[in-house]
Structures are given as C-alpha cells and as structure tokens.
Amino acid sequence: MTEINDFEKIYELLKGIHDCMDEEELNAEYISYETLEISKARWNNYIEALVDEGYVKRVIIEKQLDGDTIIDVSRIKLTLKGLKYLEENSIEQK
C-alpha cells in the first residue's frame, strides 16, 4: 500500500472545488474519493476538517445512528480562507 500525503490530497480536493468555481454546479467527480484515490472514510475526515477549519462552506454532514456519516458536497464553496490556502500552497505543489 502506498503512503498517502494528506496535505497533497487536501490540496487536490480544494483545487477541484476551485476548478469548478465558474460552473453553476460542482462536478462531484472532481473531488470524489475515487478521483483522489483515497478511502471514503479518509475523504469524509478531510471534508469535516475543511469545514471545521473554515476552508469550505455549504456542506451538509449527517451522522447516522449506525455510526455512518453522510456528506453532501453538492453546494460546497471555497471560503476566502480556502482560496488563500490554495494560493499559499500552489508554489509547493509545482
């Protein structure tokens, strides 16, 4: 199993949201856990952390009684803090 660089994956996730800013709706494929090649649980944790830290907004997170988490990112938007993160980290990604 290959080691995952969490910050690279988080950058890719935010970049995917950024790339859809000119579209009416987010194409969820850009930021899916399959596209990012990570587990659904890790993807859920990333989204929750990004919401908690104020990098994204308009995410619906529902905790189910069975312990499962359902996350709706169909209306997700970057905040100014999220845009700033992308700008500050774009040099490192190049």
HELIX and SHEET records of a PDB file:
HELIX    1   1 ASP A    6  ASP A   19  1                                  14    
HELIX    2   2 ALA A   28  ILE A   31  5                                   4    
HELIX    3   3 TYR A   33  LEU A   36  1                                   4    
HELIX    4   4 LYS A   40  ASP A   52  1                                  13    
HELIX    5   5 LEU A   80  GLN A   93  1                                  14    
SHEET    1   A 2 VAL A  56  LYS A  57  0                                        
SHEET    2   A 2 LYS A  77  LEU A  78 -1                                        
SHEET    1   B 2 ILE A  60  LYS A  63  0                                        
SHEET    2   B 2 THR A  69  ASP A  72 -1                                        
END                                                                             
